[in-house]
């Protein structure tokens, strides 16, 4: 099962891989923003809203990363079946 996923990732077309990597970079930037917000909360716990904002940003970045990864695999499989 894991070997099948690894082989699928290795055989992704360059255009799809480029989109996936840019999406992962975007989600990583959201992750860094959430880490900064949570670090601010740890240093100076003024409000619980800051903590919730950091957690929401972290969850959002994680969902984006998984969505771009699965979306790239799906689009690549669809392209290969059409051709």
ZIPE-V62459 format. One record per helix or strand of 2 or more residues. SS is the DSSP state (A for helix, B for strand). FROM is the first residue (numbers start at 0). LEN is the number of residues. If there is no record, write none. Layout:
ss=SS from=FROM len=LEN
ss=SS from=FROM len=LEN
This chain:
ss=A from=1 len=9
ss=A from=13 len=30
ss=A from=47 len=35
